[in-house]
Amino acid sequence: MQYWLMKSEPGEVSIDDALSAPKQTVPWFGVRNYQARNFMRDGMRVGDGVLFYHSSCEEPGIAGIAEVAGTPYPDDTQFDKRSKYYDAKATREEPRWMMVDVRIVKKIPLVSLAALREAPELADMQILKRGNRLSITPVSPAEWRFITQKLIKK
């Protein structure tokens, strides 16, 4: 099993949106960075743990625990000319962008970015590195354990 941190802007898809979705599952669409795409396409497996992270908001942080709920498949927004995620170079025969479905396991009290930064155990966490803008990053098993066992208030 692997672990991931996946960022979503609450105005696009929030933890509450995901909780109200059928089967509490949402498609993780709109990723337009090749490294993040490759994490979904090549690295994610059904059942992998996900830290559902709210970004680009008043208080960014981990808002929930989720899991990868399906295998990667083409992101349909790349073919939709009305979508802000449209990619004229993508074709149905050779899609450029992929997505996975993510199922919410539970909503948690927000673990703020500041709280993540304060923990020496998380000093090497990718989201905390200077200049990191990836919407999907791997999380080590040790980081996952620390966050889920020490930072999340039960």
GROMACS elastic network, one bead per residue, 0.5 to 0.9 nm:
[ bonds ]
;  ai    aj funct       b0    kb
    1    44     6  0.89295   500
    1    45     6  0.76702   500
    1    46     6  0.89102   500
    1    47     6  0.72535   500
    1    48     6  0.54213   500
    1    49     6  0.75492   500
    1   141     6  0.89826   500
    2    43     6  0.82274   500
    2    44     6  0.73454   500
    2    45     6  0.78104   500
    2    47     6  0.85465   500
    2    48     6  0.51786   500
    2    49     6  0.64602   500
    2    50     6  0.87951   500
    2   138     6  0.77896   500
    2   139     6  0.76833   500
    2   140     6  0.77559   500
    2   141     6  0.74723   500
    3    44     6  0.85244   500
    3    48     6  0.56566   500
    3    50     6  0.57850   500
    3    51     6  0.78702   500
    3    67     6  0.87556   500
    3   137     6  0.87486   500
    3   138     6  0.59893   500
    3   139     6  0.50854   500
    3   140     6  0.65876   500
    3   141     6  0.69102   500
    3   144     6  0.70069   500
    4    44     6  0.84770   500
    4    48     6  0.75613   500
    4    49     6  0.62305   500
    4    51     6  0.61846   500
    4    52     6  0.87031   500
    4    67     6  0.89777   500
    4   136     6  0.67842   500
    4   137     6  0.56718   500
    4   140     6  0.82159   500
    4   144     6  0.86770   500
    5    49     6  0.85500   500
    5    50     6  0.55729   500
    5    52     6  0.63068   500
    5    53     6  0.66707   500
    5    62     6  0.84955   500
    5   127     6  0.81348   500
    5   135     6  0.79213   500
    5   136     6  0.56473   500
    5   137     6  0.52994   500
    5   138     6  0.62580   500
    5   139     6  0.63722   500
    6    28     6  0.88478   500
    6    50     6  0.66709   500
    6    51     6  0.61826   500
    6    52     6  0.54589   500
    6    53     6  0.57872   500
    6    54     6  0.85403   500
    6   134     6  0.88313   500
    6   135     6  0.57904   500
    6   137     6  0.67136   500
    6   138     6  0.88407   500
    7    51     6  0.84090   500
    7    52     6  0.63878   500
    7    54     6  0.57483   500
    7    55     6  0.59030   500
    7    61     6  0.89720   500
    7    62     6  0.86990   500
    7   134     6  0.82460   500
    7   136     6  0.63209   500
    7   137     6  0.88085   500
    8    11     6  0.83517   500
    8    12     6  0.68481   500
    8    13     6  0.61286   500
    8    14     6  0.68491   500
    8    15     6  0.88297   500
    8    28     6  0.86833   500
    8    52     6  0.74911   500
    8    53     6  0.61341   500
    8    54     6  0.52152   500
    8    55     6  0.57908   500
    8    56     6  0.82268   500
    8   135     6  0.74352   500
    9    12     6  0.53029   500
    9    13     6  0.62251   500
    9    14     6  0.67558   500
    9    53     6  0.82816   500
    9    54     6  0.54971   500
    9    56     6  0.57638   500
    9    57     6  0.68806   500
   10    13     6  0.51064   500
   10    15     6  0.74180   500
   10    16     6  0.87348   500
   10    17     6  0.85081   500
   10    54     6  0.59358   500
   10    55     6  0.71988   500
   10    56     6  0.80069   500
   10    57     6  0.71702   500
   11    14     6  0.66645   500
   11    57     6  0.85831   500
   13    16     6  0.81026   500
   13    17     6  0.58894   500
   13    18     6  0.69755   500
   13    26     6  0.83576   500
   13    28     6  0.88867   500
   13    54     6  0.88874   500
   14    17     6  0.50183   500
   14    18     6  0.63458   500
   14    19     6  0.86413   500
   14    52     6  0.88715   500
   14    53     6  0.89002   500
   14    54     6  0.70856   500
   14    63     6  0.86260   500
   15    18     6  0.50783   500
   15    19     6  0.61754   500
   15    20     6  0.87465   500
   15    52     6  0.73124   500
   15    53     6  0.85282   500
   15    54     6  0.80211   500
   15    63     6  0.65117   500
   15    64     6  0.66806   500
   15   104     6  0.77544   500
   15   107     6  0.68634   500
   16    20     6  0.62609   500
   16    21     6  0.86501   500
   16   107     6  0.80786   500
   17    20     6  0.52805   500
   17    21     6  0.62637   500
   17    24     6  0.84804   500
   17    26     6  0.84288   500
   18    21     6  0.51028   500
   18    22     6  0.83145   500
   18    23     6  0.88524   500
   18    24     6  0.53541   500
   18    25     6  0.59494   500
   18    26     6  0.58061   500
   18   102     6  0.85688   500
   18   103     6  0.75827   500
   18   104     6  0.66307   500
   19    22     6  0.81382   500
   19    23     6  0.81143   500
   19    25     6  0.74579   500
   19    26     6  0.88977   500
   19   103     6  0.85031   500
   19   104     6  0.64983   500
   19   105     6  0.89066   500
   19   106     6  0.83497   500
   19   107     6  0.80976   500
   20    23     6  0.82367   500
   20    24     6  0.60693   500
   20    25     6  0.86254   500
   21    25     6  0.59010   500
   21    26     6  0.67262   500
   22    25     6  0.61797   500
   22    26     6  0.81813   500
   23    26     6  0.86371   500
   23   103     6  0.73705   500
   23   104     6  0.86740   500
   24   102     6  0.83167   500
   24   103     6  0.55118   500
   24   104     6  0.56371   500
   24   105     6  0.81711   500
   25    69     6  0.75130   500
   25   101     6  0.63788   500
   25   102     6  0.53771   500
   25   104     6  0.63469   500
   26    29     6  0.87738   500
   26   100     6  0.85065   500
   26   101     6  0.54771   500
   26   102     6  0.54061   500
   26   103     6  0.65125   500
   26   104     6  0.84474   500
   27    75     6  0.86750   500
   27    99     6  0.66740   500
   27   100     6  0.58378   500
   27   102     6  0.62328   500
   27   103     6  0.88966   500
   28    31     6  0.76000   500
   28    75     6  0.84499   500
   28    98     6  0.87776   500
   28    99     6  0.53631   500
   28   100     6  0.55519   500
   28   101     6  0.58402   500
   28   102     6  0.66841   500
   29    75     6  0.59149   500
   29    76     6  0.80799   500
   29    77     6  0.72534   500
   29    85     6  0.86674   500
   29    97     6  0.87560   500
   29    98     6  0.76031   500
   29    99     6  0.54661   500
   29   100     6  0.76835   500
   29   101     6  0.87508   500
   30    75     6  0.72290   500
   30    77     6  0.68594   500
   30    78     6  0.79024   500
   30    84     6  0.84467   500
   30    85     6  0.56910   500
   30    86     6  0.88937   500
   30    97     6  0.81240   500
   30    98     6  0.85892   500
   30    99     6  0.78839   500
   31    34     6  0.83054   500
   31    36     6  0.69660   500
   31    37     6  0.64178   500
   31    75     6  0.85713   500
   31    85     6  0.82045   500
   31    97     6  0.71595   500
   31    98     6  0.76489   500
   31    99     6  0.74744   500
   31   135     6  0.73660   500
   31   136     6  0.86549   500
   32    35     6  0.89688   500
   32    36     6  0.77071   500
   32    37     6  0.70662   500
   32    85     6  0.76366   500
   32    97     6  0.69675   500
   33    36     6  0.54217   500
   33    37     6  0.60320   500
   33    38     6  0.85780   500
   33    97     6  0.87455   500
   33   134     6  0.74109   500
   33   135     6  0.81878   500
   34    38     6  0.59806   500
   34    39     6  0.86019   500
   34    96     6  0.88468   500
   34    97     6  0.81989   500
   35    38     6  0.50196   500
   35    39     6  0.63223   500
   35    40     6  0.88662   500
   35   134     6  0.79349   500
   35   136     6  0.84997   500
   36    39     6  0.50743   500
   36    40     6  0.65792   500
   36    41     6  0.87018   500
   36   134     6  0.64319   500
   36   135     6  0.65715   500
   36   136     6  0.52807   500
   36   137     6  0.71211   500
   37    40     6  0.52256   500
   37    41     6  0.60114   500
   37    42     6  0.83071   500
   37    96     6  0.88162   500
   37    97     6  0.65208   500
   37    98     6  0.62043   500
   37    99     6  0.75404   500
   37   136     6  0.83056   500
   38    42     6  0.54093   500
   38    43     6  0.70394   500
   38    98     6  0.84408   500
   39    42     6  0.55683   500
   39    44     6  0.63157   500
   39   136     6  0.73403   500
   39   137     6  0.77314   500
   39   138     6  0.80122   500
   40    43     6  0.57467   500
   40    44     6  0.51403   500
   40    45     6  0.84044   500
   40    71     6  0.86451   500
   40    72     6  0.64899   500
   40    98     6  0.71042   500
   40    99     6  0.65515   500
   40   100     6  0.66977   500
   40   136     6  0.82708   500
   41    44     6  0.66834   500
   41    71     6  0.81829   500
   41    72     6  0.55561   500
   41    73     6  0.79812   500
   41    97     6  0.88191   500
   41    98     6  0.64217   500
   41    99     6  0.75139   500
   41   100     6  0.82269   500
   42    45     6  0.85929   500
   42    72     6  0.84800   500
   44    47     6  0.86605   500
   44    48     6  0.66547   500
   44    68     6  0.72036   500
   44    71     6  0.76919   500
   44    72     6  0.79487   500
   44   100     6  0.83976   500
   45    48     6  0.57179   500
   45    68     6  0.65948   500
   45    69     6  0.82613   500
   45    70     6  0.75092   500
   45    71     6  0.65589   500
   45    72     6  0.85783   500
   46    49     6  0.89645   500
   46    67     6  0.74433   500
   46    69     6  0.52501   500
   46    70     6  0.53704   500
   46    71     6  0.63309   500
   47    67     6  0.54633   500
   47    68     6  0.52123   500
   47    69     6  0.63172   500
   47    70     6  0.82942   500
   48    66     6  0.85587   500
   48    67     6  0.54358   500
   48    68     6  0.53118   500
   48    69     6  0.82820   500
   49    65     6  0.74228   500
   49    66     6  0.61124   500
   49    68     6  0.66419   500
   49   144     6  0.85059   500
   50    53     6  0.89427   500
   50    64     6  0.83804   500
   50    65     6  0.58832   500
   50    67     6  0.50852   500
   50    68     6  0.69122   500
   50   102     6  0.80942   500
   50   104     6  0.87406   500
   50   139     6  0.86831   500
   51    62     6  0.62219   500
   51    63     6  0.76943   500
   51    64     6  0.61528   500
   51    65     6  0.50580   500
   51    66     6  0.62167   500
   51    67     6  0.82702   500
   51   139     6  0.86724   500
   51   144     6  0.84473   500
   52    61     6  0.84707   500
   52    62     6  0.56501   500
   52    63     6  0.57479   500
   52    65     6  0.58181   500
   52    66     6  0.63645   500
   52   104     6  0.82314   500
   52   107     6  0.88974   500
   53    60     6  0.72586   500
   53    61     6  0.53887   500
   53    63     6  0.56307   500
   53    64     6  0.71514   500
   53    65     6  0.89926   500
   53   110     6  0.89950   500
   54    57     6  0.70129   500
   54    59     6  0.79967   500
   54    60     6  0.52565   500
   54    61     6  0.54444   500
   54    62     6  0.62310   500
   54    63     6  0.63869   500
   55    58     6  0.84922   500
   55    59     6  0.78206   500
   55    61     6  0.68284   500
   55    62     6  0.89023   500
   55   135     6  0.89235   500
   56    59     6  0.81114   500
   56    60     6  0.66063   500
   57    60     6  0.57101   500
   59   110     6  0.86682   500
   59   112     6  0.67839   500
   59   113     6  0.77953   500
   60    63     6  0.86874   500
   60   110     6  0.83740   500
   60   111     6  0.84606   500
   60   112     6  0.59739   500
   60   113     6  0.58969   500
   60   114     6  0.87626   500
   61   110     6  0.60008   500
   61   111     6  0.52894   500
   61   114     6  0.82393   500
   61   115     6  0.86151   500
   61   116     6  0.83116   500
   62    65     6  0.80747   500
   62   108     6  0.79330   500
   62   109     6  0.82954   500
   62   110     6  0.55490   500
   62   112     6  0.64642   500
   62   113     6  0.77626   500
   63   106     6  0.89159   500
   63   107     6  0.61032   500
   63   108     6  0.55886   500
   63   109     6  0.64818   500
   63   111     6  0.67098   500
   63   112     6  0.86025   500
   64   104     6  0.71690   500
   64   105     6  0.75204   500
   64   106     6  0.56786   500
   64   109     6  0.78407   500
   64   110     6  0.76520   500
   64   111     6  0.89017   500
   65   103     6  0.88226   500
   65   104     6  0.61927   500
   65   105     6  0.54601   500
   65   106     6  0.53865   500
   65   107     6  0.64591   500
   65   108     6  0.73362   500
   65   148     6  0.85956   500
   66    69     6  0.88097   500
   66   102     6  0.65183   500
   66   103     6  0.54089   500
   66   106     6  0.68210   500
   66   107     6  0.86540   500
   67   101     6  0.86551   500
   67   102     6  0.56809   500
   67   103     6  0.53850   500
   67   104     6  0.65231   500
   67   105     6  0.68586   500
   68    71     6  0.79817   500
   68   100     6  0.69665   500
   68   101     6  0.61556   500
   68   103     6  0.63935   500
   68   104     6  0.89968   500
   69   100     6  0.72874   500
   69   101     6  0.51898   500
   69   102     6  0.51102   500
   69   103     6  0.56480   500
   70    73     6  0.86732   500
   70   100     6  0.58629   500
   70   101     6  0.52984   500
   70   102     6  0.73712   500
   71    99     6  0.84303   500
   71   100     6  0.59954   500
   71   101     6  0.75623   500
   72    75     6  0.89315   500
   72    98     6  0.61170   500
   72    99     6  0.54080   500
   72   101     6  0.78218   500
   73    76     6  0.89532   500
   73    97     6  0.85038   500
   73    98     6  0.53589   500
   73    99     6  0.56083   500
   73   100     6  0.64638   500
   74    77     6  0.88198   500
   74    78     6  0.83986   500
   74    92     6  0.81411   500
   74    95     6  0.61961   500
   74    96     6  0.77705   500
   74    97     6  0.59672   500
   74    99     6  0.61460   500
   74   100     6  0.86927   500
   75    78     6  0.60797   500
   75    79     6  0.81359   500
   75    95     6  0.79752   500
   75    96     6  0.84973   500
   75    97     6  0.56541   500
   75    99     6  0.53794   500
   75   100     6  0.85410   500
   76    79     6  0.56340   500
   76    80     6  0.68934   500
   76    86     6  0.87655   500
   76    92     6  0.88479   500
   76    97     6  0.85179   500
   76    98     6  0.85194   500
   76    99     6  0.89614   500
   77    80     6  0.51512   500
   77    81     6  0.81998   500
   77    82     6  0.86456   500
   77    83     6  0.59972   500
   77    84     6  0.79765   500
   77    85     6  0.56214   500
   77    86     6  0.57936   500
   77    87     6  0.82410   500
   77    97     6  0.89013   500
   78    81     6  0.78768   500
   78    83     6  0.75507   500
   78    84     6  0.86509   500
   78    85     6  0.55479   500
   78    88     6  0.76501   500
   78    89     6  0.88394   500
   78    90     6  0.65265   500
   78    91     6  0.83926   500
   78    95     6  0.79493   500
   78    96     6  0.79220   500
   78    97     6  0.68978   500
   79    82     6  0.89327   500
   79    83     6  0.82216   500
   79    85     6  0.84057   500
   79    86     6  0.57067   500
   79    87     6  0.65011   500
   79    88     6  0.73991   500
   79    90     6  0.67984   500
   79    91     6  0.70840   500
   79    92     6  0.76759   500
   79    95     6  0.87091   500
   80    83     6  0.53713   500
   80    84     6  0.85353   500
   80    85     6  0.77985   500
   80    86     6  0.55099   500
   80    87     6  0.81324   500
   81    84     6  0.79603   500
   81    85     6  0.84120   500
   81    86     6  0.54833   500
   81    87     6  0.79385   500
   81    88     6  0.80255   500
   82    85     6  0.84900   500
   82    86     6  0.71417   500
   83    86     6  0.52345   500
   84    87     6  0.88128   500
   86    90     6  0.84237   500
   87    90     6  0.55291   500
   87    91     6  0.87178   500
   87    96     6  0.82805   500
   87    97     6  0.88462   500
   88    91     6  0.79627   500
   89    95     6  0.85687   500
   89    96     6  0.79180   500
   90    93     6  0.84139   500
   90    94     6  0.64356   500
   90    95     6  0.50443   500
   90    96     6  0.54389   500
   90    97     6  0.78456   500
   91    94     6  0.50251   500
   91    95     6  0.51339   500
   91    96     6  0.76586   500
   92    95     6  0.53811   500
   92    96     6  0.89876   500
   95    98     6  0.75785   500
  104   107     6  0.74354   500
  107   110     6  0.85961   500
  108   111     6  0.79755   500
  108   152     6  0.70014   500
  108   153     6  0.75595   500
  108   154     6  0.81177   500
  109   152     6  0.71872   500
  109   153     6  0.68834   500
  109   154     6  0.87417   500
  110   152     6  0.81921   500
  111   114     6  0.82198   500
  111   115     6  0.63100   500
  111   116     6  0.72254   500
  111   147     6  0.86232   500
  111   151     6  0.69091   500
  111   152     6  0.68023   500
  111   153     6  0.88320   500
  112   115     6  0.51081   500
  112   116     6  0.64619   500
  112   117     6  0.86976   500
  113   116     6  0.50599   500
  113   117     6  0.62123   500
  113   118     6  0.87067   500
  113   128     6  0.83071   500
  114   117     6  0.50226   500
  114   118     6  0.62187   500
  114   119     6  0.89755   500
  115   118     6  0.51256   500
  115   119     6  0.66814   500
  115   151     6  0.80287   500
  116   119     6  0.56104   500
  116   120     6  0.86435   500
  116   122     6  0.66828   500
  116   123     6  0.85080   500
  116   125     6  0.88652   500
  116   128     6  0.78636   500
  116   147     6  0.83381   500
  116   151     6  0.83652   500
  117   120     6  0.75759   500
  117   122     6  0.71521   500
  117   123     6  0.71201   500
  117   128     6  0.67711   500
  118   121     6  0.88745   500
  118   122     6  0.82265   500
  118   123     6  0.85224   500
  119   122     6  0.55472   500
  119   123     6  0.69630   500
  120   123     6  0.51939   500
  120   124     6  0.86346   500
  121   124     6  0.78498   500
  121   125     6  0.86789   500
  121   142     6  0.84215   500
  121   143     6  0.72325   500
  121   146     6  0.74495   500
  122   125     6  0.51964   500
  122   126     6  0.88953   500
  122   128     6  0.81017   500
  122   142     6  0.88001   500
  122   143     6  0.61880   500
  122   146     6  0.81615   500
  122   147     6  0.86782   500
  123   126     6  0.86260   500
  123   128     6  0.71676   500
  123   129     6  0.83136   500
  124   127     6  0.86457   500
  124   128     6  0.72448   500
  124   129     6  0.72887   500
  124   143     6  0.89460   500
  125   128     6  0.55901   500
  125   129     6  0.69325   500
  125   138     6  0.86000   500
  125   139     6  0.69527   500
  125   140     6  0.79139   500
  125   143     6  0.72521   500
  126   129     6  0.53536   500
  126   130     6  0.87998   500
  126   132     6  0.71199   500
  126   137     6  0.65570   500
  126   138     6  0.73825   500
  126   139     6  0.75487   500
  127   130     6  0.82676   500
  127   131     6  0.89944   500
  127   132     6  0.60836   500
  127   133     6  0.78954   500
  127   134     6  0.79259   500
  127   136     6  0.89345   500
  127   137     6  0.70222   500
  128   131     6  0.86836   500
  128   132     6  0.72788   500
  129   132     6  0.57157   500
  130   133     6  0.89238   500
  132   135     6  0.89013   500
  133   136     6  0.88961   500
  134   137     6  0.65286   500
  139   142     6  0.81952   500
  139   143     6  0.61610   500
  139   144     6  0.63231   500
  140   143     6  0.51235   500
  140   144     6  0.61591   500
  140   145     6  0.86264   500
  141   144     6  0.50128   500
  141   145     6  0.61263   500
  141   146     6  0.85924   500
  142   145     6  0.51562   500
  142   146     6  0.61527   500
  142   147     6  0.86047   500
  143   146     6  0.51412   500
  143   147     6  0.60992   500
  143   148     6  0.84805   500
  144   147     6  0.52675   500
  144   148     6  0.59648   500
  144   149     6  0.82205   500
  145   148     6  0.52487   500
  145   149     6  0.56231   500
  145   150     6  0.77365   500
  146   149     6  0.53270   500
  146   150     6  0.52727   500
  146   151     6  0.68238   500
  146   152     6  0.89474   500
  147   150     6  0.55446   500
  147   152     6  0.62588   500
  148   151     6  0.62016   500
  148   152     6  0.54612   500
  148   153     6  0.86468   500
  149   152     6  0.63939   500
  149   153     6  0.84203   500
  149   154     6  0.88417   500
  150   153     6  0.76479   500
